[in-house]
Amino acid sequence: MRDQRGITGLETAIVLIAFVVVASVFAFAVLSTGLLSAEKSKE
């Protein structure tokens, strides 16, 4: 499976980018949920 050596760097970059995207989306979801709950608790 791992015969091509030139793909490893590309795979690492793709995995890193995907991880950063997922982490940012997750953080955004947590932040928006926290803001929504904070707004609801004020009322």
PDB file of N, H, CA, C and O in Angstrom:
ATOM      1  N   MET A   1       0.841  -1.213   0.000  1.00  0.00           N
ATOM      2  CA  MET A   1       0.000   0.000   0.000  1.00  0.00           C
ATOM      3  C   MET A   1       0.872   1.258   0.000  1.00  0.00           C
ATOM      4  O   MET A   1       0.585   2.226  -0.704  1.00  0.00           O
ATOM      5  N   ARG A   2       1.949   1.228   0.807  1.00  0.00           N
ATOM      6  H   ARG A   2       2.183   0.442   1.379  1.00  0.00           H
ATOM      7  CA  ARG A   2       2.773   2.431   0.992  1.00  0.00           C
ATOM      8  C   ARG A   2       4.010   2.391   0.092  1.00  0.00           C
ATOM      9  O   ARG A   2       5.110   2.704   0.549  1.00  0.00           O
ATOM     10  N   ASP A   3       3.850   2.018  -1.159  1.00  0.00           N
ATOM     11  H   ASP A   3       2.957   1.764  -1.530  1.00  0.00           H
ATOM     12  CA  ASP A   3       5.005   1.955  -2.054  1.00  0.00           C
ATOM     13  C   ASP A   3       5.434   3.341  -2.516  1.00  0.00           C
ATOM     14  O   ASP A   3       6.630   3.618  -2.613  1.00  0.00           O
ATOM     15  N   GLN A   4       4.478   4.208  -2.800  1.00  0.00           N
ATOM     16  H   GLN A   4       3.507   3.983  -2.721  1.00  0.00           H
ATOM     17  CA  GLN A   4       4.830   5.553  -3.270  1.00  0.00           C
ATOM     18  C   GLN A   4       5.279   6.418  -2.089  1.00  0.00           C
ATOM     19  O   GLN A   4       4.540   6.581  -1.119  1.00  0.00           O
ATOM     20  N   ARG A   5       6.473   6.963  -2.173  1.00  0.00           N
ATOM     21  H   ARG A   5       7.074   6.831  -2.962  1.00  0.00           H
ATOM     22  CA  ARG A   5       6.981   7.765  -1.057  1.00  0.00           C
ATOM     23  C   ARG A   5       6.588   9.232  -1.207  1.00  0.00           C
ATOM     24  O   ARG A   5       6.569   9.955  -0.211  1.00  0.00           O
ATOM     25  N   GLY A   6       6.275   9.692  -2.410  1.00  0.00           N
ATOM     26  H   GLY A   6       6.291   9.105  -3.219  1.00  0.00           H
ATOM     27  CA  GLY A   6       5.967  11.105  -2.612  1.00  0.00           C
ATOM     28  C   GLY A   6       4.604  11.491  -2.082  1.00  0.00           C
ATOM     29  O   GLY A   6       4.311  12.673  -1.905  1.00  0.00           O
ATOM     30  N   ILE A   7       3.761  10.487  -1.827  1.00  0.00           N
ATOM     31  H   ILE A   7       3.999   9.526  -1.970  1.00  0.00           H
ATOM     32  CA  ILE A   7       2.389  10.792  -1.402  1.00  0.00           C
ATOM     33  C   ILE A   7       2.326  11.048   0.103  1.00  0.00           C
ATOM     34  O   ILE A   7       1.392  11.693   0.580  1.00  0.00           O
ATOM     35  N   THR A   8       3.307  10.551   0.853  1.00  0.00           N
ATOM     36  H   THR A   8       4.066  10.027   0.465  1.00  0.00           H
ATOM     37  CA  THR A   8       3.236  10.637   2.315  1.00  0.00           C
ATOM     38  C   THR A   8       3.142  12.086   2.775  1.00  0.00           C
ATOM     39  O   THR A   8       2.342  12.400   3.656  1.00  0.00           O
ATOM     40  N   GLY A   9       3.947  12.975   2.193  1.00  0.00           N
ATOM     41  H   GLY A   9       4.597  12.720   1.478  1.00  0.00           H
ATOM     42  CA  GLY A   9       3.895  14.386   2.582  1.00  0.00           C
ATOM     43  C   GLY A   9       2.552  14.991   2.242  1.00  0.00           C
ATOM     44  O   GLY A   9       1.989  15.753   3.027  1.00  0.00           O
ATOM     45  N   LEU A  10       2.035  14.648   1.062  1.00  0.00           N
ATOM     46  H   LEU A  10       2.493  14.028   0.424  1.00  0.00           H
ATOM     47  CA  LEU A  10       0.734  15.174   0.640  1.00  0.00           C
ATOM     48  C   LEU A  10      -0.359  14.655   1.565  1.00  0.00           C
ATOM     49  O   LEU A  10      -1.252  15.404   1.960  1.00  0.00           O
ATOM     50  N   GLU A  11      -0.286  13.378   1.908  1.00  0.00           N
ATOM     51  H   GLU A  11       0.439  12.770   1.587  1.00  0.00           H
ATOM     52  CA  GLU A  11      -1.288  12.807   2.818  1.00  0.00           C
ATOM     53  C   GLU A  11      -1.241  13.503   4.170  1.00  0.00           C
ATOM     54  O   GLU A  11      -2.280  13.807   4.754  1.00  0.00           O
ATOM     55  N   THR A  12      -0.036  13.755   4.663  1.00  0.00           N
ATOM     56  H   THR A  12       0.808  13.508   4.188  1.00  0.00           H
ATOM     57  CA  THR A  12       0.100  14.434   5.954  1.00  0.00           C
ATOM     58  C   THR A  12      -0.524  15.817   5.902  1.00  0.00           C
ATOM     59  O   THR A  12      -1.207  16.227   6.841  1.00  0.00           O
ATOM     60  N   ALA A  13      -0.293  16.544   4.802  1.00  0.00           N
ATOM     61  H   ALA A  13       0.262  16.211   4.040  1.00  0.00           H
ATOM     62  CA  ALA A  13      -0.863  17.885   4.664  1.00  0.00           C
ATOM     63  C   ALA A  13      -2.383  17.816   4.616  1.00  0.00           C
ATOM     64  O   ALA A  13      -3.067  18.628   5.239  1.00  0.00           O
ATOM     65  N   ILE A  14      -2.911  16.840   3.871  1.00  0.00           N
ATOM     66  H   ILE A  14      -2.355  16.180   3.365  1.00  0.00           H
ATOM     67  CA  ILE A  14      -4.371  16.704   3.758  1.00  0.00           C
ATOM     68  C   ILE A  14      -4.974  16.389   5.122  1.00  0.00           C
ATOM     69  O   ILE A  14      -5.992  16.966   5.504  1.00  0.00           O
ATOM     70  N   VAL A  15      -4.346  15.476   5.852  1.00  0.00           N
ATOM     71  H   VAL A  15      -3.519  15.007   5.541  1.00  0.00           H
ATOM     72  CA  VAL A  15      -4.847  15.101   7.179  1.00  0.00           C
ATOM     73  C   VAL A  15      -4.807  16.300   8.116  1.00  0.00           C
ATOM     74  O   VAL A  15      -5.748  16.533   8.875  1.00  0.00           O
ATOM     75  N   LEU A  16      -3.714  17.063   8.062  1.00  0.00           N
ATOM     76  H   LEU A  16      -2.950  16.874   7.445  1.00  0.00           H
ATOM     77  CA  LEU A  16      -3.588  18.244   8.923  1.00  0.00           C
ATOM     78  C   LEU A  16      -4.658  19.268   8.592  1.00  0.00           C
ATOM     79  O   LEU A  16      -5.302  19.810   9.491  1.00  0.00           O
ATOM     80  N   ILE A  17      -4.853  19.540   7.295  1.00  0.00           N
ATOM     81  H   ILE A  17      -4.330  19.100   6.565  1.00  0.00           H
ATOM     82  CA  ILE A  17      -5.863  20.525   6.879  1.00  0.00           C
ATOM     83  C   ILE A  17      -7.252  20.055   7.300  1.00  0.00           C
ATOM     84  O   ILE A  17      -8.046  20.842   7.817  1.00  0.00           O
ATOM     85  N   ALA A  18      -7.544  18.777   7.080  1.00  0.00           N
ATOM     86  H   ALA A  18      -6.899  18.138   6.661  1.00  0.00           H
ATOM     87  CA  ALA A  18      -8.852  18.241   7.452  1.00  0.00           C
ATOM     88  C   ALA A  18      -9.058  18.364   8.960  1.00  0.00           C
ATOM     89  O   ALA A  18     -10.147  18.718   9.411  1.00  0.00           O
ATOM     90  N   PHE A  19      -8.016  18.075   9.739  1.00  0.00           N
ATOM     91  H   PHE A  19      -7.131  17.788   9.373  1.00  0.00           H
ATOM     92  CA  PHE A  19      -8.127  18.163  11.194  1.00  0.00           C
ATOM     93  C   PHE A  19      -8.379  19.596  11.641  1.00  0.00           C
ATOM     94  O   PHE A  19      -9.193  19.842  12.531  1.00  0.00           O
ATOM     95  N   VAL A  20      -7.674  20.544  11.016  1.00  0.00           N
ATOM     96  H   VAL A  20      -7.013  20.344  10.293  1.00  0.00           H
ATOM     97  CA  VAL A  20      -7.859  21.957  11.368  1.00  0.00           C
ATOM     98  C   VAL A  20      -9.272  22.411  11.021  1.00  0.00           C
ATOM     99  O   VAL A  20      -9.901  23.134  11.794  1.00  0.00           O
ATOM    100  N   VAL A  21      -9.773  21.987   9.858  1.00  0.00           N
ATOM    101  H   VAL A  21      -9.262  21.400   9.230  1.00  0.00           H
ATOM    102  CA  VAL A  21     -11.129  22.371   9.448  1.00  0.00           C
ATOM    103  C   VAL A  21     -12.148  21.812  10.430  1.00  0.00           C
ATOM    104  O   VAL A  21     -13.044  22.531  10.872  1.00  0.00           O
ATOM    105  N   VAL A  22     -12.018  20.541  10.773  1.00  0.00           N
ATOM    106  H   VAL A  22     -11.291  19.956  10.414  1.00  0.00           H
ATOM    107  CA  VAL A  22     -12.958  19.912  11.712  1.00  0.00           C
ATOM    108  C   VAL A  22     -12.883  20.597  13.074  1.00  0.00           C
ATOM    109  O   VAL A  22     -13.911  20.848  13.703  1.00  0.00           O
ATOM    110  N   ALA A  23     -11.670  20.897  13.527  1.00  0.00           N
ATOM    111  H   ALA A  23     -10.835  20.693  13.017  1.00  0.00           H
ATOM    112  CA  ALA A  23     -11.506  21.541  14.831  1.00  0.00           C
ATOM    113  C   ALA A  23     -12.131  22.934  14.841  1.00  0.00           C
ATOM    114  O   ALA A  23     -12.771  23.320  15.819  1.00  0.00           O
ATOM    115  N   SER A  24     -11.948  23.690  13.753  1.00  0.00           N
ATOM    116  H   SER A  24     -11.428  23.376  12.958  1.00  0.00           H
ATOM    117  CA  SER A  24     -12.514  25.049  13.703  1.00  0.00           C
ATOM    118  C   SER A  24     -14.033  24.988  13.653  1.00  0.00           C
ATOM    119  O   SER A  24     -14.708  25.782  14.307  1.00  0.00           O
ATOM    120  N   VAL A  25     -14.577  24.050  12.879  1.00  0.00           N
ATOM    121  H   VAL A  25     -14.028  23.405  12.347  1.00  0.00           H
ATOM    122  CA  VAL A  25     -16.035  23.906  12.811  1.00  0.00           C
ATOM    123  C   VAL A  25     -16.577  23.503  14.177  1.00  0.00           C
ATOM    124  O   VAL A  25     -17.602  24.021  14.619  1.00  0.00           O
ATOM    125  N   PHE A  26     -15.890  22.577  14.846  1.00  0.00           N
ATOM    126  H   PHE A  26     -15.057  22.156  14.487  1.00  0.00           H
ATOM    127  CA  PHE A  26     -16.328  22.134  16.169  1.00  0.00           C
ATOM    128  C   PHE A  26     -16.277  23.284  17.170  1.00  0.00           C
ATOM    129  O   PHE A  26     -17.202  23.468  17.961  1.00  0.00           O
ATOM    130  N   ALA A  27     -15.187  24.058  17.131  1.00  0.00           N
ATOM    131  H   ALA A  27     -14.436  23.908  16.489  1.00  0.00           H
ATOM    132  CA  ALA A  27     -15.058  25.199  18.039  1.00  0.00           C
ATOM    133  C   ALA A  27     -16.139  26.237  17.760  1.00  0.00           C
ATOM    134  O   ALA A  27     -16.706  26.813  18.688  1.00  0.00           O
ATOM    135  N   PHE A  28     -16.423  26.477  16.483  1.00  0.00           N
ATOM    136  H   PHE A  28     -15.962  26.009  15.728  1.00  0.00           H
ATOM    137  CA  PHE A  28     -17.468  27.439  16.122  1.00  0.00           C
ATOM    138  C   PHE A  28     -18.831  26.966  16.624  1.00  0.00           C
ATOM    139  O   PHE A  28     -19.627  27.766  17.117  1.00  0.00           O
ATOM    140  N   ALA A  29     -19.097  25.661  16.498  1.00  0.00           N
ATOM    141  H   ALA A  29     -18.451  25.012  16.097  1.00  0.00           H
ATOM    142  CA  ALA A  29     -20.371  25.116  16.968  1.00  0.00           C
ATOM    143  C   ALA A  29     -20.483  25.266  18.482  1.00  0.00           C
ATOM    144  O   ALA A  29     -21.539  25.638  18.993  1.00  0.00           O
ATOM    145  N   VAL A  30     -19.402  24.978  19.198  1.00  0.00           N
ATOM    146  H   VAL A  30     -18.544  24.675  18.782  1.00  0.00           H
ATOM    147  CA  VAL A  30     -19.417  25.095  20.661  1.00  0.00           C
ATOM    148  C   VAL A  30     -19.620  26.551  21.068  1.00  0.00           C
ATOM    149  O   VAL A  30     -20.385  26.841  21.988  1.00  0.00           O
ATOM    150  N   LEU A  31     -18.934  27.469  20.380  1.00  0.00           N
ATOM    151  H   LEU A  31     -18.313  27.234  19.633  1.00  0.00           H
ATOM    152  CA  LEU A  31     -19.059  28.894  20.707  1.00  0.00           C
ATOM    153  C   LEU A  31     -20.476  29.384  20.456  1.00  0.00           C
ATOM    154  O   LEU A  31     -21.054  30.069  21.300  1.00  0.00           O
ATOM    155  N   SER A  32     -21.041  29.042  19.303  1.00  0.00           N
ATOM    156  H   SER A  32     -20.572  28.486  18.617  1.00  0.00           H
ATOM    157  CA  SER A  32     -22.397  29.509  18.983  1.00  0.00           C
ATOM    158  C   SER A  32     -23.407  28.914  19.956  1.00  0.00           C
ATOM    159  O   SER A  32     -24.350  29.591  20.365  1.00  0.00           O
ATOM    160  N   THR A  33     -23.213  27.648  20.328  1.00  0.00           N
ATOM    161  H   THR A  33     -22.447  27.098  19.996  1.00  0.00           H
ATOM    162  CA  THR A  33     -24.121  27.024  21.294  1.00  0.00           C
ATOM    163  C   THR A  33     -24.005  27.716  22.648  1.00  0.00           C
ATOM    164  O   THR A  33     -25.014  27.963  23.310  1.00  0.00           O
ATOM    165  N   GLY A  34     -22.785  28.027  23.059  1.00  0.00           N
ATOM    166  H   GLY A  34     -21.966  27.826  22.522  1.00  0.00           H
ATOM    167  CA  GLY A  34     -22.580  28.710  24.336  1.00  0.00           C
ATOM    168  C   GLY A  34     -23.188  30.097  24.323  1.00  0.00           C
ATOM    169  O   GLY A  34     -23.792  30.518  25.310  1.00  0.00           O
ATOM    170  N   LEU A  35     -23.038  30.819  23.210  1.00  0.00           N
ATOM    171  H   LEU A  35     -22.547  30.477  22.409  1.00  0.00           H
ATOM    172  CA  LEU A  35     -23.620  32.160  23.112  1.00  0.00           C
ATOM    173  C   LEU A  35     -25.139  32.078  23.142  1.00  0.00           C
ATOM    174  O   LEU A  35     -25.793  32.898  23.787  1.00  0.00           O
ATOM    175  N   LEU A  36     -25.705  31.093  22.448  1.00  0.00           N
ATOM    176  H   LEU A  36     -25.174  30.427  21.924  1.00  0.00           H
ATOM    177  CA  LEU A  36     -27.164  30.945  22.422  1.00  0.00           C
ATOM    178  C   LEU A  36     -27.688  30.641  23.822  1.00  0.00           C
ATOM    179  O   LEU A  36     -28.678  31.229  24.256  1.00  0.00           O
ATOM    180  N   SER A  37     -27.028  29.727  24.528  1.00  0.00           N
ATOM    181  H   SER A  37     -26.223  29.250  24.175  1.00  0.00           H
ATOM    182  CA  SER A  37     -27.482  29.386  25.880  1.00  0.00           C
ATOM    183  C   SER A  37     -27.309  30.578  26.817  1.00  0.00           C
ATOM    184  O   SER A  37     -28.128  30.780  27.713  1.00  0.00           O
ATOM    185  N   ALA A  38     -26.258  31.366  26.623  1.00  0.00           N
ATOM    186  H   ALA A  38     -25.592  31.201  25.896  1.00  0.00           H
ATOM    187  CA  ALA A  38     -26.045  32.547  27.463  1.00  0.00           C
ATOM    188  C   ALA A  38     -27.146  33.575  27.211  1.00  0.00           C
ATOM    189  O   ALA A  38     -27.651  34.192  28.149  1.00  0.00           O
ATOM    190  N   GLU A  39     -27.514  33.755  25.953  1.00  0.00           N
ATOM    191  H   GLU A  39     -27.104  33.254  25.191  1.00  0.00           H
ATOM    192  CA  GLU A  39     -28.590  34.697  25.630  1.00  0.00           C
ATOM    193  C   GLU A  39     -29.915  34.222  26.220  1.00  0.00           C
ATOM    194  O   GLU A  39     -30.702  35.028  26.716  1.00  0.00           O
ATOM    195  N   LYS A  40     -30.160  32.910  26.166  1.00  0.00           N
ATOM    196  H   LYS A  40     -29.521  32.255  25.763  1.00  0.00           H
ATOM    197  CA  LYS A  40     -31.418  32.379  26.706  1.00  0.00           C
ATOM    198  C   LYS A  40     -31.454  32.517  28.223  1.00  0.00           C
ATOM    199  O   LYS A  40     -32.512  32.781  28.794  1.00  0.00           O
ATOM    200  N   SER A  41     -30.318  32.343  28.877  1.00  0.00           N
ATOM    201  H   SER A  41     -29.459  32.129  28.413  1.00  0.00           H
ATOM    202  CA  SER A  41     -30.297  32.414  30.339  1.00  0.00           C
ATOM    203  C   SER A  41     -30.507  33.848  30.821  1.00  0.00           C
ATOM    204  O   SER A  41     -30.962  34.059  31.945  1.00  0.00           O
ATOM    205  N   LYS A  42     -30.184  34.829  29.991  1.00  0.00           N
ATOM    206  H   LYS A  42     -29.814  34.658  29.078  1.00  0.00           H
ATOM    207  CA  LYS A  42     -30.380  36.232  30.384  1.00  0.00           C
ATOM    208  C   LYS A  42     -31.864  36.560  30.480  1.00  0.00           C
ATOM    209  O   LYS A  42     -32.287  37.320  31.351  1.00  0.00           O
ATOM    210  N   GLU A  43     -32.648  35.980  29.579  1.00  0.00           N
ATOM    211  H   GLU A  43     -32.305  35.362  28.872  1.00  0.00           H
ATOM    212  CA  GLU A  43     -34.077  36.325  29.542  1.00  0.00           C
ATOM    213  C   GLU A  43     -34.826  35.726  30.726  1.00  0.00           C
ATOM    214  O   GLU A  43     -36.035  35.916  30.852  1.00  0.00           O
TER     215      GLU A  43
END
